[in-house]
Amino acid sequence: MATNTTIKKNTATAAEPVPDTVIDTTEPTRRAPAVVGPPLGLGQEPETVTLSHHLRISGTDYTPGAKILVSPDYARRLRGQGFTART
């Protein structure tokens, strides 16, 4: 079996300064809440639904009582199948 006898050189040496990474923590980034299930259509606003049963969507488990944002079409389908709580 052949072995490699070349010596790897360390690219960062004491003579080369390592640039400092500056992280601005003055204002936290805020993301819009993620819509669960199919994406929103053009001009649609997400709806908040409360689940009445355990549901697994895209590999994520949601327990009864969980409030999720979904597209209006998906909310209608969930209501028709009995997955949303009566409110």
Secondary structure, DSSP 8 states (H G I E B T S, - for coil): ----------S--TTS---------SS---------SS---TT---EEEEBSS-EEETTEEE-TT-EEEE-HHHHHHHHHTT-B---
